[in-house]
C-alpha cells in the first residue's frame, strides 16, 4: 500500500498516523479530518479510510473523551469476541487448538470484522455530542 506524502520529519510517525482508520480500524488511506485551527494551533489529524461514513463519524466524535471511547472500544471488543464464538459454534468446535489453519484464520477474521462493525456502529450511535 502506498502511503500519502507527508511533511512530518519522522517517517515512522507518518506511517503510524496512516496505519489504521481512527474509526473502523481498517487500513488508513491518507484521508483525514481535524477541526479548524484555533489561535494558531492545528489539532491532530484523525487519519481515516476512504469510507464516507468513517469521515462523518470522525467529525461527530473527534472530541470524544478517552473514557467514552474506552467504553465503546471495550463493548466492540466483546462483540468481536461474540462473532468469533458464534463461528466456533457454527463449526462445532470449542478447543481452538483443534482448529485447522483455515478455521483459525476464519476465526480471527470474524473476531476482527465483528470488532470493526461494532466499533463503527457504536461510534455512530454515540455522536453527535
Secondary structure, 3 states (H helix, E strand, C coil): CCCCCCCCCCHHHHHHHHCECCCCCCECCCEEECCCCECCECCCCEEECCCHHHHHHHHHHCCCCHHHHHHHHHHHHHHHHHHHHHHHHHHCCCCHHHCCHHHHHHHHHHHHHHHHHHHHHHHHHHCCC
